[in-house]
Amino acid sequence: MQFPESWLREFCNPPLSSAELAETLTMGGFEVEERRPVAPPFSKIVVGEIKQAEQHPNADRLRVCQVDVGQGALLNIVCGAPNARVGIKVPCALVGAELPPADDDKDGKPFLIKLGKLRGVESQGMLCSARELKLNEDHGGLLELDAEAPVGADVREVLQLDDALLTLKLTPNLAHGLSVYGIARELAALTGAPLRSPNIPAVPAAHADTLDVQVEAPELCGRFSGRIVRKVDTKATTPVWMVERLARCGQRSVSPLVDISNYVMFEYGQPSHIFDLDKIHGGLVVRWGRAGEQLKLLNGSTVTVDEKVGVIADAREVESLAGIMGGDATAVSDDTTNIYVEAAFWWPESIQGRSRRFNFSTDAGHRFERGVDPSRTVEIIERITRLVLDICGGEPGPIDDKTLRLPESRPVTLRVARAARVIGMPITQAQCVDALGRLGLPIEEGEGTIVVTPAPHRFDLLIEEDLIEEVARLIGYNNLPTHPPLAPITARLRPEAQRSRFALRHRVASLGYQETINFSFVEAHWEQDLAGNANPVKLLNPIASQMSVMRSSLLGSLLQVLKFNIDRKAPLVRVFELGRVFLRDDSVATTDATVKGIHQPMRVAGLAWGDAQDARWDGKAQRVDFFDVKGDVEALLAPLVATFEPTEHPALHPGRAARMRVDGRDVGVIGELHPRWRQKWDFAHAPVLFELDLDAVTARPVPLAQPVPRLQAVERDIAVVVAEAVTHGALLQAIESASTQGLLRDAALFDIYRPQAARDGAAPPAGGLAPGEKSMAVRLSFQSDSAPLTDEQIDPIVRAIIDQLGVRLGARLRG
């Protein structure tokens, strides 16, 4: 909210400088966001009256004016303004005057007025427009001053240009501060300076005409007041003082009646509306809208209302959006002679959000949706009527005031002891009473308690904490003592068996991956294609139509990053992301029993595509494959050891995908992208992806010290013939299940053999492997901590392992 400081001081004028006043308001909770002068510095500019205005003899667009500036002799001034005419009073810059620098002046030096000639005619000064004085951007003509302005007086004094403009940044709970009088009321409470509450006398009625008004929705409108004023001269001119005050509030002058309505709104915070009485058909009805009804507004747009929007209608059509904006059909114009002045109390809940539905906002809606004092509608109409009569004339009728339902002022109890505990300083009951009393609130004292009845304009005083806040700000936030924190501050040490996300990011980056950060909301078909999720978590208000669901996998985001880089000719892409996914989980508790729970685990995912290294001297590049990424995952999980088992995944190639297990628990997947999705995303070859639960990756078992073996290990190599379907994991599990008396330390597969005939599909040679068989060679390592091992100890263990392989896998020793 913006307003001139001089207007505020008319209601409350504490003995403070402009800077001190702004600081007082800010510390009182009404933040002064900006304080700036009304006009830049200039000098020797006085009020001049044009006595003569004749055509320049040598220029069609110039006039030679004789101007009275109170010096006895008239000044001869050449002027090109189209409104330069006899009888008006305008700013006149005398010879030697300094005007604000022009907009295109890079040096910023004042513009000096000198004695000169224009087309052969001497000019002894300059007549000024508002733009030349940097008052506003209007440069269509001279700035016309009030006819009562004294000739020769300093323009800065006449226009009060030494004033300051205050711009306040108000929080939504400070609706009572959305007017100059409201701010003055708070300033009086903060400083103790007297508040001048102007007396608004009733305007006697000159006739008995009233307009029939029916309020059908008390939950929309709690009070509706109105008055007919006849024989109004709408062609009158808005006084200069009102135009200037509105301009300094950021409001341009429109017409006398509109200006009066806006002026009173800025003055007292009560929006109002003025109808052209002769354009109203029958009476007015205050009600909720009906589906399909349309209204052309004053801003020229046409809106369609429904049952959730309040309207004011006549016998034919909707005439106004309740509490927001009037309609074009009943707008006042130069032909208006009879008007209906309306001021009402609209329930904040019935106005909130309605302007945003139609994609615009108004000063009236801004105030009504926060709460407007319902007790002053009649006074506001009296104030508007007096201004209308003074400016436009007319004959007022009686005020028709309909009060249906007003907000209840529920008493709020303040416990002094609790206020002292919350504020953090010892305060007495007398201090609390003094602070709340300065706000003009009715108070009843008890033993250690104060009962306050909120005033009609205070919609924000509902609970005890609201009163505590009022006490604190009126005592002064800068007067509150400073206490060091009493709670002990201890460092939160991370367990040694867990590494931080920061360390994890550095570990993945050290493997050659670059981190990406992506949105958590993705395209719906990603969830179906890449995660097999037919029921993703949908967004009620997505930022874009294609980003309508929450992701349950990070793979889609990485593929999008890959596509972006490939389109820009990137030869190698290795990226990872650490982020949250969103899964439906009925076991997750929610505050609403009708809402399903959402599980939100953290995951880390990576993608590799392209050549693993640059082309070598022989011209052969090595493309990233499954085993490259598998090695990265093993390094990432270390010292944990994962097993890899074949799996099926919607995003991955069948037969080239594996699930990862650590200590018998599934922790993620790894594999090539499915050919279907590779073709859909138009990748030249398939990337390799992995996705892991973050908890599994951040786990880091603490290593235990063990003595270095004193004795040399003994190795035995065996080659067994097994079925083609036997996997490496199954082979090692069978070996581990054999009784080895604790001497087997390691088993490593070092060769897989398939005969050439089997590979070509021909019949196997005599004594060879049968179709569908393969040979797997394993190196067994044995070691004892107590004594060297002998063949007599090792051979039985090897036979036991071979027997166990035969029982579990149908294996036999290769001949």
N, C-alpha and C positions, 0 to 999 in steps of 0.2 A: 504494500500500500504506500502511495506517495502523496505528500501534502506539503504546503508551505509552513514553515515554522511560525510565521506571523499569525496565521489562522489559529494554530494551537495556542499561542500566547494570549489570544483574545479570550479563551476559556480559562486558562491557567498560566500565570506568568511568574514562575519562581525566579529568585535572584541568581540565575545561573547563566553563564555564557552559552553560546550555541553548542560548543564542543562538550561542555559539562552537561548540558541538557540531553544530548545524544547519548553520552556515557551513562547517565542516570537511567534513561529508558532501557538501554541495553542490559544493564545490571539488574533491572527490574523484570526481565523476561521478555521485553519487547525490543528485539534486536534491531538496531539501526544499521541497516546494511550499507547505506550510502548517505553522505551529507555533502551537498554541493551547492554553490551559489546559484541564484536564479539567473544572473547575467554575468558575463565576464567584465573586467574593469574597462571603463571608458570615462572620458571627462569632457566638460564644456559642451554638453548636449542639454538643451533647454526646451521648454514648451514654446512652440511658435504657432501663431495664427495667420493663415493665409488671407490677406486683405484683397489682393488682386491676383489674377492669373490670366495672362495673355499669351497668345501664340507667339512662339519664337519666330523672328523674321527670316531666319536662315535654316530652319529645321522643322519638318512637319511633326515630329514626335516629341518635340521639346516645348516647354512652356516657361515663360518668365514670370516668376511670382514675386510679389511684394509681401514680405513676411514681417509681422510684428513679434519681436522677441523681448519686449519690455524695456528697450533701450531708448525709446523716444523716436528715433528715426527708423524707418522701415528698411529691411535688408533686401537687396536685389539678389534673388537666387534662381538659377536655371534648374529646372526639374523635368525628368522624363516620365514620372509616374502617371498612370492613366487616371488615378483618382485625385490628382492635385486640383483642388477647386476652392473657390472662395468660401470662407466660413469655418473650415475644419481646423482642428488643432492637431499638430503633428510634432514629432521630435525634430529639432533643428540643431545641427552641429555647427557651431560657430567657427570662425577662422582660428586655427590653433588647437582645435579639438582633436583628440586621439580616439579613434574607433578601434574595435577589435580587429585583428588581422584577418585577411581573407582566407577562405578555406584552402586555396592553392598556394598560399604564401608559406614556403618552406622555412623561412627565417623566423616566422612568428612575431614579426615586429608590428607595433600598432600602426594603423593607417592615419596619417596626419592630414588634416584639412587645411588647405592653403587658399589664398586669394588667387583666382584665376579667371580665364575666359573660356566660354563654350560657344563655338561658332560665332565669335566676335562679340558676344555679350558677356559682361562681367558678372561673375557669380561670387557672392560674399558669404558662402556657407554651403550647407548641404542638408536637404530634407531626407529623412531616413525611413527605411522600411524595417520591419521586425527582424528580417534576416540579417540586415546590415548591423543591427545591434546584438545579433546572436541570441535573440529571444525565442525565435522559432524559425521554421524553414519557409515561412510565407514571404515571398518577394514579388507578389503580384501588384503591389502598390504601397503607398505610404502607410505607416502605422497610425491609425486615427485614434486620438486620445479622447478622453471624456470632455464633453463641452464645458464642464465646470472646472477643468484644470486651469490653474492660474498661469497667465502668459509670463514667460521668463523664468518660471520655476525650474529647478533641476529635475530632469526626467527621472533620475534614479530615486528621488524622493517621491515624486508623483506616482510612479509605478511600483514603489517599494522594491526596487531592484537590489537593495542590499540584504534582501531576505535570503533564507536558505531553504532548500528542498530536502526533506527527510524521506528516505525510503525505508520502510520497515519490513522485515521478514518475519511474518507471524506464523506460528504453528497452528494446526487446525483447531486446537482447544481454545484459542484466544479470539473467538468470534466477537466478544465485547470490545475488541480493539480495532474493529474494522470501520472506524469513523473518527473524525477529528475530536468530537466530544468524548468518545470512549477513551481515546488516548489521553485527553486532558484529565479525565476522571482518574485514570491510573497515575498520571504525573502528580496530581494533587495528593494521592495516597502515598506516593513515594517520597515527596518532598515536604509535605505539610503545608504547601501554598494553598491559598483559598481557591475553590472551584467556582467559577461564575456560571451558574445555571440560568440561562436566559428564560425570562417569563414569556410564554407563548399564549397570549390572550385569545379567547374565542372570538371568531369573526361572526357578527350578527347576521342572521339569515335575511335576505331581501325578498325571498319568495318561499313557497312551501313545497316545491316540486322535489320528488325523490324518484329514484329508479328502483324498480322491483328486482330484488336479488334473492335467489334461493341457493342455500348451501346444502347440497345433498350428501356430502362426504365430510363429516366432522373429523375423520382421521386424516383427511387431506388438509383442510383449512379449519383452524381453531377459532379464528376471528376475522371478520371481513367488515371494513369500514369504507364508506364512500360518500361523496357529495357531488351534487350538480352545480356547475357554475355556468351561467348564461351570459351572452353578449360579451364574449372575450375577443379582444383584438389580437389575433395571432400574428399579425404583420408587424407588431411592435418589435423594437430592437432590444436584444438582451443587453443589460448594462455592462459597461466595460469591466467593472470590478468583478462581476460574476464570471464573465468570460475569462478574465485573467486567473481567477482562483481555480476554475475548472481546468484551464490549461496547465496550471502548476500541479494539478492532481493527475495529469496525463489524460485529460478528457477534452476533446475538441467541442467547440460550440456548434449546435445543430439548429435549434430554434428556441424561442423563449420558453415554451412549455416543457420541452425536453430538457433544456438546460436547468430549469427550476427543479424538475424531478431529480436530475442527477446531482444538483447542488445539495439538496436536502439529504440525499442518500450518503454523500461524503460527509455531510455535517453531522448527522445523527445515526447513520448506519441502517436506516430503514428504507429499503427500496419501495418504490411506488410505481403506479402506472396511470397514465392519463388517456382516456378514450375520447374519441369524437362521438359525442352523445347522439348526434343525428344519424350516425351509421350503425347504431345498435338497433336490432330488430326486436321489439318487445323488451323483455328484461334480460337479466344475466343469470346463468346457472353455473354454480361451482360444483364440478363433479369429476369423476375419473373418465378418461377418454374411452372411446369405443373403437373396436378393431376396424381399421380401414379409414377412419376419419383423417382428413388432411387439413393442413393449415399453412398458409403462406406467411412467413415471419417478417419482421421489420428488416432483417438483414437480407431479404430477397430470396432466401431458400424456402423450399416447401418440404414439410416433414409429414410423416404418417405416424399417428399415435395409436396406442392400444390401451388396454384396461389398466396398465401400470403407470400411466402418465396422467397427471392432473391437468385439467383444462378449465378455462372460463369460456362458456358458450352462450350464444343468444338463441332466439327461437329458430334460427335458420342453420347456423354453422358454428364451428369453433372459432373463437376470437382471440385466444391467448393461451400460451403455455404457462400453466400456473407457476408463479415464482421464478420464471426463467426469462421469458421474452414475450412481448405483445405481438399481435398479428397485424398484417398490413391492411386488412380490410377496415379496421376501426382506428387506424393511425391518424393523429392530428396533422393538419396541413394548413396552408395559408388561407384556405377557404373555411376553416373551422370557426364556428361562432359559439357553440355550446359544447361543454366538456363534462366528463365524469371523472373525478379524481378518486383513485382507489388505493388503499393501503391495507394490507392483510397480514395475518400470521399464518405461515405455512409450516406444517410440521417438518422438521429437518429430514426425517426418514422418507417422507414423500417426495423430496426434491433431490436427495442424494443419488448421484449416478445418472440422472436423467439427461443432463447436458451432454455427458460423454457418449450417450447413446446416439445423439444426433451430431456428434463430432464438432461441437463448439462449446464455448463457455461464456458466461456473462457475469457482470458484477453482481447482479441481483441473485442469480443462482449460487454464486460463491458465498454470499452472506446467508441466504435462507437455508442452505444445506448444512451450515454450521450452527445456526440458531440466531434468531432476531428477537429482540425484546417485544413480547406480545402486549405489553401494557401501554404502549405509546402510539398506537395506530391513530387514535383520534387527534392527539397533539400534532402528529406529523401532518395530517390533513389540514389542521388549522395553520401550521407553518407554511405549507404549500399554498393554501388559499390566500394568505396574506401576501406572499410574493407574487402570485398571479394577479391579484388586485392592484398591487403597486406597479407592476410592469405592463400588464395587458388589460387591466380594468376588468369589469364584469360584475355580475350579480350572483352571489352565492346562495345556495339553498341550505336546508338543515342537514346535519350529518346523520346518516343511517348507519348505526353500529350494531353488528350482529356478533354476539359472543356465544360460541357453542361449547368448545372444550379447550381449556388452556393447560399448560404444563403445571403439575403439582410441585410446589416448593416443599420438598421433604427436608425436615431438620437433620443436620449432620452434627454428630458429637465429636468434639476434640478432647482427647485426654492429654493434659499438659505433660505428664510424666513421659508418655510415649512420644510426644512431639520432641521433647528434649533428647530422648534416646535416638530417635531417627535423625534429627538435625545434627546431633553430635556436639551439643554445647548446652550448658545449663541455662534454661530460660524459665521465667516466672509466669504465673497466670496473668499478671498485670501486663507483661509484654505481649502475650498472645491476644489479650483483649484489646490493647492499644492498636496492634497491627490489623486485626480484623475489623476493628471499629473504624479505622481510616478508610476502609473500603465501603463504608456505609451499610454494613450488613447488620440485621437485627441479631442481638446477642443475648443469651441467657446464661448466667454463671451458676455453676454448682461447685461442689467440693472437689477441686482438682479437675473439673470438666468445664467445657464451654460448648453450649448448643447454639449453632448458627443456622439461621434460615436463609438459604440462597436468595439473592435478588432476582427479579425476572430476567435480567440480562445476563445472568451467570449460569450458563448451561453446563459449565465444567466442574461445578462443585457438587459432587455426588457422594464421595466417601471421605473418611477421615484423612487419608493421605493427601487429598486435594487441599484441605485446610492447612495441613502441615507445610505443604509447598507454599501456600500464600504467606504463612508466618515467616518462613525462611527468606523469601524474596523481599518482603517488606522490612525485615530486620536488616537485610543486605547480605548478599552472598559474599561480598568482600569483607564482611565483618565476622564471618564464620572462622573459628580457630583452625589451625593446621596441626594435625596430630600424626605422628609417624605410625605406620601400620603395626598392629600388635601381634598379628599372626606370624608364627615362625616361618621363615623362608628356607626351604630345604630343596636341594637339587633332586630331580627325579632321574635316578640312574636307570638306564636301560639294562635289562638282564643280559648277561654275557652270552646266553644261549639264543639271543635274538638280535638280528641286525636291523638297522633303521632303513626306512625307505630311501633316505638320502644315499646311504651306502649301497643299497640295491641299485639305484639309478646309475651310480658311478660304475658298479660292476658290469652292468649290461652295456654301458657306453664303452667300457674298456674292451669289450668283445667286438667292437666295431659298429654298434648300432647307434642311431640318433633318435632322441626322444621326440615324440609328437604329443600334442595335447588336442583332443577333439571334443566335440559336443557329446553329451550323454544321450541326446535325443537323435534318432536316426530315421531312415526311411523304413516304412512298414514291411516292404518286401525283403529287406535285408534279414529281418528276423525270421521270416518264413524260409528263405533260401539258405541262409548261412547258419542258423541256429535251430531250425525246425520248430520254431516257437509260433504256434498258431494263435496264441492269446497273449500278446505282449501288453505291457502296461501303457495305456494310451494317455496322451496329454489332453487336458480340457481346453487349453489355450496355447497351441503350438506357435512358435515364432515364425514358422514357415509351413506351408501345407505339406511339403514333402518330409518334414522332420516332425512326425506326429506321434512317435512311440519312443519309449525308453529302451535302451539297448540291453540285451541279456548276454551279449558277447562283444569282445573288443575287435574281433576279426574284420567286421565290416568297415570299421573306421580305418583300420590299417590298409585294407584294400583300396579305399578311397584315396588315401595318401599315396599309395603306389600308382594308381591311375593318374593322379595329378602330376607326379614326377615323370612317369613314362611319357605323358603328353608333352613334356618339356625336354625330351631326349636324354633323360638321366640314364647312364649306362649301368649303374649299380645302385640298388636301393636296399638299405638295411635299417629298419626303423622299429621302434618299440613304443609302447604306451603303458603307463601304470594308471589305472582308473577303476571306477566303480561300475558295476553292472546291476541290473534291477530284475529280480525274479519274483514271481508270485509265490507266496508261502503262507498257507493258512495258519501255520503254527505261530507266526509273528503276531504279537498282541498289538491292537490298535485301540484308540479311544472311542471309535465308532464301530459298534458291533456289525453294522451293515457293510463295512468296508473290509475287503480282503487285505491281509498283511502283505508287505513287500520286503523281501530279503535283499540286502544291498551289499554283497561282498566285494572286496577289492581283488583285482586280478592284474597280472602282468602278461602282456602278449607281445610277440615279435614277428617280424616278417623279413625274409631275405629273398632277393631277386637279382638276377644278372650274373656277371662273371665274378667268381670268388677272388680272382687276382687278374692283373693286367696280362695281356698276351706276352708269352715268353719269347726267347730268341728263335724257337722253332715255329712260332706263329700259332701255337695252340693255346687257347684260353680255357680255363677250367670253370665250368658253370657251378653256381651254388646248388648243392643237392641236399637230400634228406640227411645224410650223415654229417655234413658240415653243421647244419642247425642242431642236429642231435648232440654233437660235441659241445656246441655253445650252451645248450640246456644242461648238459651234465656238468659243465664248468660253473654254471649259474647255481645249480643245486648243491654243489660240493660244499662241505664234506658228506652230505647226504647222498646215498646211492639209490638211483631210480631204476626200476625195471620197465621195459618197453614191451607192450603186448599189442597184437593187432586189434584194431577196433573199427567201427563204422561211425562216421560223423557227417552231418549234412553238408559241411563246407569242404570236406577233404576227400581226396582220391581213394576210392575203395581199393584196398591192397597196398596203399602207400601211406597209411595213417596208423598211428599207434597211440595208445593211452599210456600215461606215465603213472607208475605206482611207487609210493614211498612208504615203507613199513606197512604194506598191505592196504594202503588207502589211495584212492584215485586222486591225483593232484592236477591233471591237465591232459592236453592232447597235443600231438605234433603230426605234421604231414604235409603233403603237397595239396594245392588247391584242386578241387574237383574239376575234371575237364569241362563239365557243363558250364561252371561259373567262369573258368578261364576263357571260354569262348564268348560268354555273355559280356565279360568285362574287356574283351579284346586284348588279352595279354599274349605276347609272342610265345612265351613258355610259362610254365606254372611256377608261381612263387611257393616257397616253403614257409609254413606258419606254425607258431606254437602259442598256446595259452595256458597259463598256470595260475592256480590259487595263490594269492599273495602270502597267506600264512605259511604255505609249504616252502616258499622261497626265502622268507625272512627267518625261518628256523635255522639255527646254526649250532649243532651240538658242540659242547665244550670238549675239546680233545683231552684224552687221558694219557698220561705219560706211561710208556712201556719200555722195558729194557731192550737194548739192541740184541738180536739173537746171537748167541755165541757159537752155535753149530750151523754147519752148512746144510741147506735144503737138498732133498733128493727129489729128482723129477722122473716121471714116467709118462710116456706118450702112448695113448691107445687110439685106435681108429675103429669105429663101430658102424655097422650098416643099419640104417633105420629107414622108415618110410619117409617119403618126400614131405608129408604133412607135419613131421616132428619139428618143433621149433627149438631154437637155441635155449630159450628159457626153460622149456620142458626138460631138455637134456641136463642142464645144470641143476634143476630141482631134483631130478632123479639121482644125480651123483651126490648131492648134499644129503639126501635121505638115507643113503647107505651108511652102515656102521663103520666109521673110520677111526674110532677110538681117540678122536680129537687130534689126530696127526695130520689130516688133510688141511692144508693152509690155503690152497688156491686151485681153481680149475679154470682153464682158459681155452676156448675154442681157437684153433689156429689154422684149420683148413676144412673146406667142404669140397668133396670130389663127386663129380658125375661123369660117367664114361662118355666118350664122344658119340658112340652109337646111341646112347640114351638121349643125348642132346639133339641128334639128328633125326630121331624117331625110328632108326633102323633096329633090327634085332640085335640084342647084346651078344658079345662074343662068349664063347664057352668059358665057364668059371667066373664070368663077370657079374655085375650087379643086375638084379632083375628090374624090369620097367617099374617106375614109381619108387625107386630106392635111391639113396644117396649115402655117401660115406662122410662121417663127421669125425675129425681128429681133435682130441683134447689133450692138453698137457696138464698133468696132475703134479702138484708140488706138495711134498710131505716134509714135516720138520718136527723135531722134539726139542724141548727145552732142557731135558735132563741128560740125554746120552745120544751118541750118534746112532742113526737108524741102519738096520741091516736088511738084506734081501729077505730074510726069514720073517721080518716084521712087516715089510711093505707088500710082498706078494699076496698074502691072504687079503689084505685090504683092497688091492687092485681087483682080485677075483670077486670080492663082495660087491664092488662097484659095478663090475661087468654083469654079475648076476642080477643086481637091482635094475640095471638098464634093460636086461632081458625081460624081467617081470613087468616093469612099468611101461616100457616103450616097445617091447618086442625086438630089441636090438641084438645083434650078434657081432662078434669080432670079425673084422675084415680079414680075409685070408691073404 
